[in-house]
Amino acid sequence: MIIVLHALLKNTKISAITLFPLIILRTRALRSDSVLITHEKIHLRQQLELLIVFFYIWYVTEYYYHYFRLKNPYKAYKAISFEREAYAMEHDPNYLATRKLWGFWKYIG
């Protein structure tokens, strides 16, 4: 389900966030951004694979690992395996139909 919550993302640089089972968008216009929606749907699949709670534990752990290593919040975010997979495949609207289980695994490292 896709919802728009202006107030939640209003004062951030975040365009969208996926909190299973929701994709939360900053503006209604983003509903038509197919690349962004594909990116967020990849996160939905990742969250399901890791039974949701383990996704968030892994995500935060990986973020802080990269943050302490790189000393840069944006670079740490971009280094997270979940984000690397989503950014790499967001332009392929058929990716989820062919994606293998734990597809993010090859982006670790």
Backbone as numpy.savetxt, mean C-alpha at the origin, in Angstrom:
# Nx Ny Nz CAx CAy CAz Cx Cy Cz
-14.29 -1.99 -0.61 -15.13 -0.81 -0.61 -14.24 0.43 -0.61
-14.60 1.39 -1.42 -13.87 2.64 -1.51 -14.69 3.75 -0.87
-14.07 4.49 0.04 -14.76 5.61 0.66 -13.87 6.85 0.59
-14.50 7.98 0.70 -13.77 9.25 0.67 -13.93 9.91 2.04
-12.80 10.19 2.67 -12.81 10.87 3.97 -11.86 12.05 3.89
-12.38 13.18 3.53 -11.56 14.38 3.39 -10.84 14.71 4.70
-11.55 14.63 5.80 -11.01 15.06 7.08 -9.83 14.20 7.53
-9.88 12.90 7.28 -8.83 12.00 7.74 -7.49 12.27 7.06
-7.51 12.57 5.78 -6.28 12.75 5.01 -6.01 14.20 4.63
-6.85 15.10 5.10 -6.81 16.51 4.71 -5.45 17.17 4.92
-4.85 17.01 6.05 -3.60 17.71 6.38 -2.36 16.84 6.17
-2.46 15.89 5.25 -1.33 15.01 4.96 -1.02 15.05 3.47
0.07 14.43 3.09 0.42 14.28 1.68 -0.15 12.97 1.14
-0.86 12.24 1.96 -1.39 10.93 1.59 -2.63 11.10 0.70
-2.61 10.47 -0.46 -3.76 10.50 -1.37 -4.76 9.40 -1.02
-4.23 8.26 -0.56 -5.09 7.12 -0.23 -4.39 6.24 0.79
-5.20 5.49 1.51 -4.67 4.52 2.47 -5.64 3.34 2.49
-5.09 2.16 2.63 -5.90 0.95 2.68 -5.86 0.40 4.10
-7.01 0.34 4.70 -7.18 -0.26 6.03 -8.28 -1.30 5.87
-7.88 -2.53 5.69 -8.80 -3.59 5.33 -10.10 -3.51 6.12
-11.21 -3.54 5.44 -11.49 -3.78 4.02 -11.72 -2.49 3.23
-11.22 -1.38 3.72 -11.51 -0.08 3.09 -10.32 0.49 2.35
-10.62 1.17 1.25 -9.66 2.05 0.59 -10.18 3.46 0.84
-9.41 4.24 1.57 -9.82 5.59 1.95 -9.09 6.58 1.06
-9.85 7.44 0.39 -9.30 8.42 -0.53 -9.45 9.83 0.01
-8.52 10.70 -0.35 -8.57 12.09 0.09 -9.68 12.86 -0.62
-9.85 12.60 -1.92 -10.87 13.32 -2.69 -11.69 12.36 -3.54
-12.89 12.77 -3.85 -13.79 11.97 -4.68 -13.20 11.75 -6.08
-12.47 12.72 -6.59 -11.88 12.62 -7.94 -10.90 11.45 -8.05
-10.29 11.05 -6.95 -9.32 9.96 -6.97 -9.97 8.61 -7.26
-11.29 8.52 -7.16 -11.97 7.26 -7.48 -11.72 6.83 -8.92
-11.46 7.79 -9.80 -11.24 7.47 -11.21 -9.76 7.28 -11.56
-8.88 7.35 -10.57 -7.45 7.14 -10.79 -7.17 5.63 -10.72
-7.19 4.99 -11.87 -7.08 3.52 -11.91 -5.73 3.02 -11.39
-4.67 3.79 -11.59 -3.35 3.39 -11.09 -3.36 3.40 -9.56
-3.89 4.44 -8.97 -3.97 4.52 -7.51 -4.85 3.41 -6.95
-5.97 3.16 -7.58 -6.88 2.12 -7.09 -6.22 0.74 -7.20
-5.51 0.49 -8.29 -4.79 -0.79 -8.42 -3.75 -0.92 -7.32
-3.01 0.15 -7.06 -2.01 0.16 -5.99 -2.65 -0.24 -4.66
-3.77 0.37 -4.35 -4.44 0.10 -3.07 -5.06 -1.30 -3.04
-5.54 -1.79 -4.17 -6.07 -3.16 -4.21 -4.98 -4.20 -3.99
-3.77 -3.89 -4.44 -2.63 -4.77 -4.16 -2.42 -4.84 -2.65
-2.53 -3.71 -1.97 -2.41 -3.72 -0.51 -3.52 -4.54 0.15
-4.71 -4.49 -0.40 -5.80 -5.32 0.15 -5.42 -6.80 0.07
-4.88 -7.22 -1.05 -4.47 -8.62 -1.22 -3.36 -8.98 -0.25
-2.39 -8.09 -0.10 -1.29 -8.33 0.84 -1.81 -8.49 2.26
-2.76 -7.63 2.62 -3.32 -7.68 3.97 -4.05 -9.00 4.21
-4.79 -9.45 3.22 -5.49 -10.73 3.35 -4.50 -11.89 3.51
-3.45 -11.88 2.71 -2.46 -12.96 2.77 -1.83 -13.08 4.15
-1.66 -11.97 4.80 -1.00 -11.97 6.12 -2.01 -11.84 7.26
-3.26 -12.18 6.95 -4.32 -12.20 7.97 -4.47 -10.84 8.66
-4.28 -9.81 7.93 -4.46 -8.41 8.27 -3.52 -7.94 9.38
-3.63 -8.45 10.57 -2.83 -7.95 11.68 -1.34 -8.17 11.44
-0.96 -9.30 10.85 0.46 -9.56 10.59 1.01 -8.64 9.50
0.13 -8.22 8.58 0.54 -7.24 7.57 0.98 -5.96 8.27
0.18 -5.46 9.20 0.50 -4.19 9.86 1.75 -4.31 10.73
1.90 -5.43 11.41 3.11 -5.66 12.22 4.34 -5.66 11.32
4.26 -6.41 10.21 5.38 -6.50 9.28 5.67 -5.14 8.66
4.62 -4.43 8.26 4.76 -3.12 7.61 5.50 -2.15 8.52
5.06 -2.04 9.76 5.68 -1.10 10.71 7.11 -1.52 11.03
7.33 -2.81 11.22 8.67 -3.31 11.51 9.62 -3.01 10.36
9.17 -3.28 9.14 10.01 -3.03 7.97 10.26 -1.52 7.80
9.25 -0.72 8.05 9.43 0.73 7.95 10.53 1.20 8.90
10.45 0.80 10.16 11.45 1.27 11.12 12.84 0.70 10.84
12.90 -0.51 10.35 14.20 -1.07 9.94 14.83 -0.17 8.88
14.07 0.15 7.85 14.60 1.00 6.77 14.83 2.44 7.24
13.98 2.92 8.13 14.14 4.28 8.65 15.48 4.43 9.39
15.78 3.48 10.27 17.03 3.56 11.03 18.24 3.34 10.13
18.05 2.57 9.06 19.14 2.31 8.12 19.37 3.50 7.20
18.29 4.10 6.71 18.39 5.16 5.69 18.31 6.58 6.26
17.79 6.72 7.47 17.64 8.03 8.12 16.77 9.01 7.31
15.77 8.46 6.62 14.91 9.28 5.78 13.52 8.64 5.73
12.48 9.32 6.23 11.15 8.71 6.29 10.59 8.32 4.92
10.80 9.16 3.92 10.25 8.86 2.59 10.97 7.67 1.96
12.28 7.63 2.07 13.05 6.50 1.53 12.70 5.21 2.27
12.46 5.32 3.57 12.08 4.14 4.35 10.73 3.60 3.87
9.77 4.50 3.64 8.46 4.11 3.13 8.59 3.43 1.77
9.38 4.01 0.87 9.54 3.45 -0.48 10.29 2.12 -0.47
11.04 1.82 0.59 11.81 0.58 0.67 11.00 -0.59 1.23
9.83 -0.33 1.77 8.99 -1.40 2.32 8.58 -2.34 1.19
8.73 -3.63 1.40 8.45 -4.61 0.34 7.02 -4.50 -0.19
6.06 -4.24 0.67 4.67 -4.10 0.24 4.51 -2.92 -0.72
5.18 -1.83 -0.40 5.11 -0.65 -1.25 5.88 -0.87 -2.56
7.00 -1.52 -2.47 7.78 -1.79 -3.68 6.96 -2.62 -4.68
6.27 -3.64 -4.19 5.43 -4.43 -5.08 4.30 -3.59 -5.65
3.62 -2.85 -4.80 2.47 -2.06 -5.25 2.89 -1.00 -6.26
4.00 -0.30 -6.03 4.47 0.70 -6.99 4.93 0.04 -8.29
5.59 -1.10 -8.19 6.09 -1.77 -9.40 4.96 -2.27 -10.29
3.84 -2.66 -9.69 2.77 -3.31 -10.45 1.50 -2.48 -10.60
1.48 -1.27 -10.09 0.26 -0.46 -10.11 -0.23 -0.10 -11.50
0.64 -0.16 -12.49 0.25 0.19 -13.86 -0.33 -1.00 -14.63
-0.33 -2.17 -14.01 -0.86 -3.38 -14.65 -2.22 -3.71 -14.04
-3.30 -3.35 -14.73 -4.63 -3.59 -14.15 -4.98 -5.08 -14.01
-4.22 -5.96 -14.66 -4.47 -7.40 -14.57 -3.55 -8.11 -13.59
-2.74 -7.36 -12.90 -1.74 -7.96 -12.02 -2.34 -8.89 -10.98
-3.39 -8.48 -10.34 -3.97 -9.31 -9.27 -4.52 -10.63 -9.78
-4.88 -10.69 -11.04 -5.40 -11.94 -11.62 -4.28 -12.97 -11.81
-3.05 -12.50 -11.95 -1.93 -13.42 -12.20 -0.93 -13.45 -11.04
-1.13 -12.64 -10.05 -0.19 -12.53 -8.92 -0.13 -13.83 -8.14
1.08 -14.24 -7.83 1.27 -15.44 -7.02 1.14 -15.10 -5.53
0.81 -16.09 -4.74 0.70 -15.93 -3.30 2.00 -15.35 -2.74
1.88 -14.38 -1.86 3.00 -13.71 -1.23 3.91 -13.07 -2.29
3.30 -12.43 -3.26 4.03 -11.79 -4.35 5.00 -10.72 -3.89
4.77 -10.16 -2.72 5.65 -9.12 -2.19 7.01 -9.68 -1.80
7.10 -10.99 -1.61 8.32 -11.62 -1.09 9.53 -11.32 -1.96
9.33 -11.25 -3.28 10.48 -11.01 -4.16 10.97 -9.56 -4.08
10.24 -8.69 -3.38 10.64 -7.29 -3.23 11.34 -7.02 -1.90
11.54 -8.05 -1.11 12.25 -7.88 0.16 13.75 -7.80 -0.13
14.39 -6.87 0.53 15.84 -6.81 0.38 16.38 -5.54 -0.12
